[in-house]
Amino acid sequence: MGIVEGATEFLPVSSTGHLIIVGDWLGFNDDKGKVFEIVIQLGAILAVVWEYRVRVANTITGMLSNSTAQRFIANLIVAFLPSALLGFFFIKSIKALFFNPITVAIALIVGAFVIFWVESRERAPRVKDVDDMTARDALMVGLAQAVSLIPGTSRAGATIIGGMLSGLSRKTATEFSFFLAIPTMFAATFYDVYKHRDLLQASDLPMFAVGFVTSFVAALFAVRALIRFVSSHNFNGFAWYRLIFGTLVLLYFWNRV
């Protein structure tokens, strides 16, 4: 589960969707399994913090005096708020309605066609560096991230594609997606851990530790690989993966209904 989380969290293929499906196959989809998924997400996001530790440190130290750092933080806040507000008020309803393999499969397939459509459009990127983004660009990415509350959509996929539609280059959209994941996933992780704190037991520590570490390592490899990949490739390969995987999942679970 840790490897699945780390390898898929920052790719446009939906980590939540993969965890729901793999958890169902492993019979690890009870309440404790859901808390486990929350904890290993923290391992994945710490991989991004580590990979961009210099940028993160410079942003923190310059937040009171550096205009570039201040604008970057403001853009992260603008992008963070839509999903934070929507999740705070409607996450219970969203989980009740959409957290199942059939919904995940449909979202994977729909997302594949969205990626095909976006990649087929001829466009000249307007923004080629995250420091050149405007508040409007950040809001567009934030609204796209809000859509990813539906499992199978992919937070990474939604924010990257949303950024590209806003005029960001493929690399800029990908990097901003990484940075936006930091406040988003930290907030979601600590909120969910607090809500489910009664389910945490000391005896589960070894299991959680293994998932945390494997998620961190897998995510570190995935982040570095994706940055190299987008410098010379589009996202059509991920779209084909979503289409094929989503169709197989839909057929598998549809026959079990």
C-alpha positions as CSV (number, residue, x, y, z in Angstrom):
1,M,0.0,0.0,0.0
2,G,2.9,2.3,0.8
3,I,4.5,1.7,-2.6
4,V,1.1,2.3,-4.4
5,E,0.5,5.6,-2.5
6,G,4.0,6.9,-3.2
7,A,4.2,5.8,-6.8
8,T,0.8,7.3,-7.7
9,E,0.2,10.3,-5.5
10,F,2.0,12.8,-7.8
11,L,1.1,11.1,-11.1
12,P,-2.1,12.0,-13.0
13,V,-3.5,8.5,-12.3
14,S,-5.3,8.9,-8.9
15,S,-3.6,7.6,-5.8
16,T,-6.9,7.5,-3.9
17,G,-8.5,5.5,-6.6
18,H,-5.6,3.0,-6.6
19,L,-5.7,2.7,-2.8
20,I,-9.4,2.1,-2.8
21,I,-9.0,-0.7,-5.4
22,V,-5.9,-2.2,-3.9
23,G,-7.4,-2.0,-0.4
24,D,-10.5,-3.8,-1.7
25,W,-8.4,-6.6,-3.3
26,L,-6.4,-7.0,-0.1
27,G,-9.4,-6.8,2.2
28,F,-7.8,-3.8,3.9
29,N,-10.6,-1.3,3.5
30,D,-12.0,-1.1,7.0
31,D,-11.7,2.0,9.3
32,K,-8.2,1.1,10.3
33,G,-7.2,0.7,6.7
34,K,-8.5,4.2,6.0
35,V,-6.4,5.7,8.8
36,F,-3.4,3.8,7.4
37,E,-3.9,5.4,4.0
38,I,-4.0,8.8,5.7
39,V,-0.6,8.2,7.5
40,I,1.2,7.0,4.4
41,Q,0.0,10.1,2.5
42,L,2.2,12.0,4.9
43,G,5.2,10.0,3.9
44,A,4.5,10.9,0.2
45,I,4.2,14.6,0.9
46,L,7.4,14.7,2.9
47,A,9.1,13.3,-0.2
48,V,8.1,16.5,-2.0
49,V,9.3,18.7,1.0
50,W,12.6,16.9,0.9
51,E,13.0,17.2,-2.9
52,Y,12.2,20.9,-2.9
53,R,13.7,21.6,0.6
54,V,15.8,24.5,-0.7
55,R,12.8,26.2,-2.3
56,V,10.7,25.5,0.8
57,A,13.3,26.9,3.1
58,N,13.9,30.0,1.0
59,T,10.1,30.7,0.8
60,I,9.7,30.4,4.6
61,T,12.7,32.6,5.4
62,G,11.7,35.2,2.8
63,M,7.9,35.3,3.6
64,L,8.3,38.6,5.5
65,S,10.7,40.4,3.3
66,N,10.8,38.9,-0.2
67,S,8.1,39.9,-2.6
68,T,8.5,36.8,-4.8
69,A,8.2,34.5,-1.8
70,Q,5.1,36.4,-0.6
71,R,3.4,36.2,-4.0
72,F,4.2,32.5,-4.2
73,I,2.7,31.9,-0.7
74,A,-0.4,34.0,-1.7
75,N,-0.9,31.9,-4.8
76,L,-0.7,28.7,-2.7
77,I,-3.3,30.0,-0.4
78,V,-5.6,31.0,-3.2
79,A,-5.2,27.6,-4.8
80,F,-5.7,25.8,-1.5
81,L,-8.9,27.4,-0.4
82,P,-11.5,25.9,-2.9
83,S,-10.8,22.3,-2.1
84,A,-10.3,23.1,1.6
85,L,-13.7,24.8,1.9
86,L,-15.5,22.2,-0.3
87,G,-13.9,19.3,1.6
88,F,-14.7,20.8,5.1
89,F,-18.4,21.2,4.3
90,F,-19.0,18.2,2.0
91,I,-16.4,15.6,2.5
92,K,-18.8,13.2,4.4
93,S,-21.3,13.3,1.5
94,I,-18.5,12.9,-1.1
95,K,-17.1,9.9,0.7
96,A,-20.6,8.3,1.1
97,L,-21.5,8.8,-2.6
98,F,-18.2,8.4,-4.5
99,F,-15.7,6.3,-2.5
100,N,-16.2,3.0,-4.3
101,P,-14.5,1.1,-7.1
102,I,-17.2,1.7,-9.7
103,T,-17.0,5.5,-9.3
104,V,-13.2,5.4,-9.3
105,A,-13.2,3.4,-12.6
106,I,-15.6,5.9,-14.3
107,A,-13.5,8.9,-13.1
108,L,-10.3,7.3,-14.4
109,I,-11.9,6.8,-17.8
110,V,-13.4,10.3,-18.0
111,G,-10.1,11.8,-16.8
112,A,-8.3,10.0,-19.6
113,F,-10.5,11.7,-22.3
114,V,-10.0,15.1,-20.6
115,I,-6.2,14.6,-20.8
116,F,-6.4,13.5,-24.5
117,W,-8.5,16.6,-25.2
118,V,-6.1,19.0,-23.5
119,E,-3.1,17.5,-25.1
120,S,-4.6,17.7,-28.5
121,R,-5.1,21.5,-28.3
122,E,-2.4,23.7,-29.9
123,R,-1.2,26.2,-27.4
124,A,1.7,28.4,-26.5
125,P,2.3,28.4,-22.7
126,R,1.9,31.8,-21.2
127,V,3.6,31.0,-17.9
128,K,6.9,29.2,-17.8
129,D,7.9,29.6,-14.1
130,V,5.8,29.2,-10.9
131,D,7.1,32.7,-9.8
132,D,5.3,34.2,-12.8
133,M,1.9,32.9,-11.9
134,T,-0.9,35.3,-11.2
135,A,-3.7,34.9,-8.6
136,R,-6.1,34.0,-11.4
137,D,-3.7,31.2,-12.5
138,A,-3.6,29.9,-8.9
139,L,-7.4,30.1,-8.6
140,M,-7.9,28.0,-11.8
141,V,-5.6,25.3,-10.4
142,G,-7.4,25.5,-7.1
143,L,-10.8,25.0,-8.7
144,A,-9.4,22.1,-10.6
145,Q,-8.1,20.6,-7.4
146,A,-11.6,20.8,-5.8
147,V,-12.9,18.5,-8.6
148,S,-10.3,15.9,-7.5
149,L,-12.2,15.4,-4.2
150,I,-14.1,12.8,-6.3
151,P,-11.8,9.7,-6.1
152,G,-10.4,8.5,-9.4
153,T,-10.1,12.1,-10.7
154,S,-6.5,12.5,-9.4
155,R,-5.4,15.5,-7.5
156,A,-2.2,15.7,-9.4
157,G,-4.0,15.1,-12.7
158,A,-6.6,17.8,-12.0
159,T,-4.2,20.4,-10.9
160,I,-1.7,19.8,-13.7
161,I,-4.4,19.8,-16.4
162,G,-6.1,22.8,-14.8
163,G,-2.8,24.7,-14.8
164,M,-2.2,23.9,-18.5
165,L,-5.7,25.1,-19.4
166,S,-4.9,28.3,-17.5
167,G,-1.8,28.8,-19.7
168,L,0.9,27.2,-17.6
169,S,3.6,25.2,-19.3
170,R,3.6,21.5,-18.6
171,K,6.6,21.7,-16.3
172,T,5.3,24.7,-14.4
173,A,1.9,23.1,-13.9
174,T,3.6,20.0,-12.6
175,E,5.8,21.8,-10.2
176,F,3.0,24.0,-8.8
177,S,1.0,20.8,-8.4
178,F,3.8,19.4,-6.2
179,F,4.0,22.6,-4.1
180,L,0.2,22.8,-3.7
181,A,0.2,19.3,-2.5
182,I,2.2,20.3,0.6
183,P,-0.5,22.5,2.4
184,T,-3.4,20.4,0.9
185,M,-2.1,17.0,2.1
186,F,-0.7,18.2,5.4
187,A,-4.1,19.7,6.3
188,A,-6.1,16.7,5.1
189,T,-3.7,14.3,6.9
190,F,-3.7,16.0,10.3
191,Y,-7.5,16.6,10.1
192,D,-8.2,13.0,9.4
193,V,-5.8,11.7,11.9
194,Y,-7.4,13.9,14.6
195,K,-10.8,12.7,13.6
196,H,-9.8,9.0,13.8
197,R,-7.4,9.2,16.7
198,D,-9.4,6.6,18.7
199,L,-8.4,4.0,16.1
200,L,-4.7,4.5,16.5
201,Q,-3.0,1.9,18.6
202,A,0.7,1.4,19.6
203,S,0.6,-2.1,18.3
204,D,0.0,-0.8,14.8
205,L,3.2,1.3,14.8
206,P,5.4,-1.2,12.9
207,M,2.7,-1.5,10.1
208,F,2.3,2.2,9.9
209,A,6.1,2.7,9.9
210,V,6.6,0.3,6.9
211,G,3.9,2.0,4.9
212,F,5.2,5.5,5.8
213,V,8.8,4.7,4.7
214,T,7.9,2.9,1.5
215,S,5.5,5.7,0.6
216,F,8.3,8.3,1.1
217,V,10.8,6.4,-1.0
218,A,8.4,5.5,-3.8
219,A,7.2,9.1,-3.9
220,L,10.7,10.5,-4.1
221,F,11.4,8.3,-7.2
222,A,8.1,9.3,-8.7
223,V,8.5,13.0,-8.3
224,R,12.0,13.0,-9.8
225,A,10.9,10.8,-12.7
226,L,7.9,12.9,-13.5
227,I,9.9,16.1,-13.7
228,R,12.3,14.5,-16.1
229,F,9.4,13.0,-18.1
230,V,7.4,16.2,-18.6
231,S,10.5,18.0,-20.0
232,S,10.2,16.0,-23.2
233,H,6.8,14.1,-23.2
234,N,3.1,14.9,-23.0
235,F,0.6,13.2,-20.7
236,N,-1.1,10.9,-23.3
237,G,0.7,7.9,-22.0
238,F,-1.0,8.5,-18.6
239,A,-4.3,8.9,-20.3
240,W,-4.0,5.5,-22.0
241,Y,-3.1,4.0,-18.7
242,R,-6.2,5.5,-17.0
243,L,-8.4,4.4,-19.9
244,I,-7.1,0.8,-19.8
245,F,-6.9,0.5,-16.1
246,G,-10.3,2.1,-15.5
247,T,-11.9,-0.2,-18.0
248,L,-10.5,-3.3,-16.4
249,V,-11.5,-2.1,-13.0
250,L,-15.0,-1.3,-14.2
251,L,-15.4,-4.8,-15.7
252,Y,-14.0,-6.5,-12.7
253,F,-16.1,-4.8,-10.1
254,W,-19.2,-4.5,-12.3
255,N,-19.4,-8.3,-12.4
256,R,-19.3,-8.4,-8.6
257,V,-22.2,-6.1,-8.1
